[in-house]
Amino acid sequence: MADWSNWSGSVKCQPREVLFPTSDGEVATIVRRAAASQQVVRVAGTGHSFMPLCATDDVLISLDSLRGVQWADTVRRTAAVHAGTKIHELGAPLAKRGLALENQGDIDRQAIAGAVSTGTHGTGPTLGSISTQVVGLQMVTATGDVVDCSAESDSELFAAARVSLGSLGVITSLRLRLLPLYRLHEQVRREPLEHCLATLDERTHANRHFEFFWYPTDDCAFTKTLNPTELPATPEPEEGDGQGAGLASAERDRVGESWQIFPTARENRFNEMEYSVPAERGVECFLQIRDLMQRKHSSVTWPIEFRTQAADDIFLSNASGRATVAISIHQGAELRHQEFFADAEAIFRRQQGRPHWGKMHSLAARDLAELYPHWQRFLAVRRRLDPAGRFLNPLLRRLFID
Ligand SMILES: Cc1cc2nc3c(=O)[nH]c(=O)nc-3n(C[C@H](O)[C@H](O)[C@H](O)COP(=O)(O)OP(=O)(O)OC[C@H]3O[C@@H](n4cnc5c(N)ncnc54)[C@H](O)[C@@H]3O)c2cc1C
């Protein structure tokens, strides 16, 4: 038995075994052995999800021994990476080959397969989540077979597998669409909220990446703008120089390689809920959550984050079939979040919100079915691949069966 905990400490479990396979073959052996003894198999990335997605009493797989870039094609701008590679381990090796990820989220500590499996995203109205950057993947299924899928080969599985919470199999390798290496100019500014909202639409569309954090303590916005630039790098852009709560909370200007500029550090632990609403409802939903915090939860000092995402066609994507605004709320890991998150969730649900799969929510299969245009197609793929529920823990049963 081993103790396992997620990043925020909200999830703890004691798997019978935690295993570190070094090849597809070893993953297949683990899955077959677990099947023979009727055990559940879960796979963990770096445990940065706030929900008990990885939790199991049985077999937990870590792909920490399956890391690194397998190959890169600089002409086609694609690369294959081992699924256990941390996002921060991709920047330098890809840069050496003149390549970079199209977009990234707020941090780069996650395993690439973990980030992909929950639809982890950054911001930008023309950009999708990291899952949309995947052009093919390989995984070990419940029978111990190794399957490969892409838009050209088993496209139904491909549309399901890119956001699948480890419910279809253990992803061992991902092929990514990349950009030529580029620098980003980051500008973080403190502004009156009114100015931020009055210029939001224009700035969202005039910049490659635009987002804002609203701070309840002084009702102001910190806007964050990122654009590709030819400007020289500013001296030593530090990887992860976030401040205070670790979210954008200090004005700054810096230029550096995209993979150095995207991530910020998260020094203080917190719990988080995030829902994605149709883009046109974003501001209204944000204002309702702000009102809730000011009226009823004024003790919460953590910010609301407001980001955009382009529509995509991945079955369980938060942006499946619709342009999206993702709104996140936070609370210190040591503080009670339950009442605040429950009140906010009621607002998010009235706004047709879809929960971030890695962040806190209370939804079950019956609630989720009506939120995703291709929900039934995902369920059909899941039943085809794992009829015995080898990869289902209690949370995944709630999401896909109950
Ligand atoms: C500080 C912090 C900042 C964050 N910032 C953002 C952000 O900016 N944008 C955003 O969208 N999200 C963000 N998140 C959420 C986070 O990106 C997701 O929860 C992500 O899934 C975590 O990746 P992980 O490697 O820790 O995966 P885990 O949490 O370990 O696992 C997540 C899921 O992926 C599955 N999985 C992992 N590896 C595999 C594999 N090889 N094959 C199949 N399934 C697999 C697991 O079974 C599980 O279902 C943040 C979370 C934290 C704690």
The ligand as an ORCA input file, in Angstrom:
! r2SCAN-3c Opt
* xyz 0 1
  C      -2.027     25.092     -9.874
  C      -2.898     24.580    -10.979
  C      -3.019     25.324    -12.146
  C      -3.827     24.868    -13.177
  N      -3.941     25.624    -14.309
  C      -4.767     25.225    -15.304
  C      -4.944     26.010    -16.488
  O      -4.335     27.063    -16.659
  N      -5.824     25.553    -17.418
  C      -6.539     24.414    -17.255
  O      -7.344     24.093    -18.125
  N      -6.363     23.623    -16.168
  C      -5.499     24.010    -15.208
  N      -5.322     23.211    -14.100
  C      -5.943     21.873    -14.082
  C      -4.955     20.817    -14.573
  O      -4.287     21.245    -15.744
  C      -5.678     19.515    -14.901
  O      -6.366     19.056    -13.783
  C      -4.716     18.435    -15.435
  O      -5.447     17.295    -15.772
  C      -3.652     18.044    -14.442
  O      -2.666     17.289    -15.097
  P      -1.927     16.124    -14.309
  O      -0.778     15.655    -15.124
  O      -1.655     16.532    -12.927
  O      -3.059     15.007    -14.373
  P      -3.771     14.248    -13.164
  O      -4.506     15.230    -12.349
  O      -2.792     13.377    -12.486
  O      -4.803     13.351    -13.995
  C      -5.824     13.981    -14.704
  C      -6.580     12.957    -15.533
  O      -5.750     12.523    -16.598
  C      -5.710     11.107    -16.602
  N      -4.399     10.706    -17.118
  C      -3.191     11.110    -16.690
  N      -2.235     10.486    -17.416
  C      -2.859      9.683    -18.301
  C      -2.426      8.762    -19.312
  N      -1.133      8.554    -19.556
  N      -3.361      8.109    -20.020
  C      -4.678      8.304    -19.793
  N      -5.148      9.157    -18.851
  C      -4.247      9.826    -18.123
  C      -5.934     10.704    -15.157
  O      -6.378      9.375    -15.061
  C      -6.984     11.701    -14.752
  O      -8.247     11.282    -15.161
  C      -4.523     23.624    -13.049
  C      -4.385     22.872    -11.881
  C      -3.573     23.348    -10.846
  C      -3.436     22.554     -9.580
*
